[in-house]
Amino acid sequence: MVKPTPLVLCALALGMLLASSAYPQYLETTIKLPDTLGPLTGPYHLAWDENPAHPRLYIGGEGDSGGVIVAEAITCKRLARVSTGPVGALCFAPPHGKLYVASLDADSVIVVDCATNQITSAIHTAGIVPVMQYNAQNDRLYCGGDQISIIDCVADSAVGTIPVAALSFGYDSASNKLYVGGSGPLAVIDCTTDSVVSTLPEVGSAIALCLNPTAAKVYAATID
């Protein structure tokens, strides 16, 4: 049996890299885990709350009993542990102060109130969710898998599905369109109508997507 490697949480200071190359990146601090909150084994998932009053970093683990560790984003000091079970993906919704946790144990997304670090509900999805994307324009969460489940983040309820398999997302806020990579062609979803408006057969099996709004380009890593 292979003993899990302890997680080391690193804080990387970015400096003013965009302003001048004279400000280097450097490793600011590390915190070796586990500590009193217990071990967390990977693969890992990260999300963060950028609220300047209390910035928080959320670390989800897939291995063993799973769960989410809440850490102070500046110092990386661990503050709490949320017992969600094994985690498949994390997504933070800033307007509501909620963390959405995709479960690897069930076809559901768990909702965590980040003010109290307590689970408030679990929302049924169309399957196991490997990726999530929050859309601030329509206040909805898009959950990937064999098809896309749509969650209303006000009521925390499932409001529909889109019959497209999704392993990766890239969201363009300017056009309110969601680019979806999966086992088939790259799909483009209009988030106003939550419908597929285009597919790109020449881009298949995109396992990772990155959107560059300045260049108006979507970069796709494929396995074809």
N, C-alpha and C positions, 0 to 999 in steps of 0.2 A: 504493500500500500504506500502510495506517495504522500508524504507529509506536506500539507498546503504551505506555501510560502507566505509569511506574514506580509500584510499590506504596509507599504511605506507611503504616507501621504506627504506630497511635496508641494511647497508654495514657491512659484517661480516669479520673481519680480521682473516686470517687463520694462520698467523705466520709461523713458520718453523716446522709444525706438523710432517712432514715426517722425519725430521732430529732428533727430540727429543721431547718426551712428556712434556718436561719442558716449551715448548712454547705453551700456551693454545690458543684456539679460544676465541674471545670475540666480543661483539657487538661494532662496531666502531662508527657508527653514524646512525641516522634515520632522514628522512625528511617526514613530514606529508603532505599529499596531500588531497584536491586540493590546488593549489596556483594560481598565476596570469595566468597560462596557462590553467586553467580550470580543472574540475573533470575528472577522468577516472575510470570506474567501470569494475569489472571483470565478469567472470574469466579472468586471466591475462596470458600473454605470454612474455617470455624474450629472448633476443639475445644480443650479445655484440661484439664490435670491440676491439680487444686487441692491436691495434696500440699504442706503448708506447708514441708516440708524442701527441696523443689525444685520449685516450681510451674512448669509448662511450658505454653506456648501453641503450638498446631499450626496452620499455615496451609497449606492445599492450593490449588493452582492448576490450572485447567482448560486454560489455553492453552499453546501450544508443546509442550515436552517434559514439562510438568507437574512434579509432585513435591510433597513436603511439607517446609516449613521448620519447624524446631524452634527456638523462642525462649524466653528466660527471661521468665516472665509479668510480673514486676514491672518490669524495665527494658526489656523487649522486645528485648534483645540476642540476635541470631541465634547459635545454637549449632551447628546441624547441618542437613544436607539429606538427605532420604530419597528415593531415586530410584524412585518408584512409578509414574511415567507420569502422564498427565492424571487429575485427581481429580474425581469426581462428587459425593462426600459424605464427611464425616468423622464418626466417633463414637468416644469414649473410654470404655473399660470400667475403672472405678477398681479393682475387686477384683483384677484381673489385671495392671494396668499395661500394657494393650494399647491400641493405636490401630488402629481398623478403617478402611480406606481403600477406598471404592468406586471401581473403575476405570472410566474412560470408554472404554478400549480393548478391554475384554473383559468377559464375563459373570462377573465375579468380585469378591470382596472380599479385599483384601490385609491381612495381619496384621503389625503392627509391634510389636516388643518395645521399649517406651519406656525400658527401663533401658539398652539398648545402641543404640537407634535403628536396629535392623537388621530387615529383613523376615524373618519366620520361616515364613510359608506364604501360600498363596492358596487361597481357598475358592470353588468354583463356585457360581454363583447362577442363578436362572431367567431372568435377563436383566440388562441394564444397570440399576444401582441408583441412583436419584436422591435417596433419603432413607433414613436408618437411625435406629433407636431401640433403646437398650440397656434391658433390663428386669432390674433387680437381683434381683427376687423369684424368677425362675426361671433367672437367669443365661443369658439368651438375647438374641441380637441379631436384630431384625426388619428385613429389608431390602426396601424397596419396589421398584416397577417394574410390569411387566404383571401380575405376581402377587407375593405376599409370600414371600420365602425366609426360613427360620428357621435360625439358626446357634447351636449349642451352644458357649458361650464357654469351657468347660472343655477340650473336645476340639478346638475350632476346626473343627467339621465341620457340614455341612448336615444337618438332621434332619427337614425337612419343608417343605411349602409351603401357603399359604392362597390359594385362587383369587379374590383381590380385587386390583384394580389400585390402586396406592398412589403418590401424589405428595407427600403430607404426612401427618405423624403427630402425635397428641397423646396422651400417656400419663397415665393416672390411677392412681397407685400405691395409692390408698386402696381402689379396687375391682379393681385389677389388670386394667384394661381399656384397650385400645388403640383410639383413634379414628382412622379412616383416611379421608383425602380423596383422591379421584382423579377419573377421567373420569365416574364414575357417582355414585349416591347415597352419602352419608356412611355408612360401615360401622362397627360396633362389634364388636371382637374380645375375647372372654374369653381372657386369656392363660394361664389355668389349663388350659384344654382346647385352646387355639389354634384356636378355631372362631368363626365369625360368629354373634353372638347377636341382632343387630338391625341394621336399616338405616333411614335417614331419607331417603325419596325427595324431600322438600321441600328438602333441602340437597344440591345437586348441584355437581359440579366444584369442590370445595374445594381450592384451591391452597396454602392456608396454614391451619394450625390452632394455637390457643393455649388451654391449659387453665388455668382459675383454680380451684385446689382450695378456696380459702376460700369462694368463691361457688358452688362446685359447678356451674360452667358451662364449656362449650367454645365458643370463639369461632372462627368459620370465615369466611375470605375466599373468596368464590366468584366465578366468571366468568360465571355464568348471568344 
